[in-house]
Amino acid sequence: MFNSSDEIFGHRMVHTKLTADGVTVSVGTVATIMAENGWQARRMRAFKRTTTPGDPDKVFKDLIGR
């Protein structure tokens, strides 16, 4: 379950998926098993725009055809 999620699922999401598949296990047990195996969820970084469009009035004419 953890490996098929590209290692981004934490213990709560793994527990949710296991419960949906009919496996009865507590969240703490899932967390313990993941810790024993050294599995940690990777945090996804939020998208951050690094370039913002400038003032539309200051857009220059394309003189060289790019």
Secondary structure, 3 states (H helix, E strand, C coil): CCHHHCCCCCHHHHHHHHHHCCCCCCHHHHHHHHHHCCCCCCCCCCCCCCCCCCCHHHCCCCCCCC
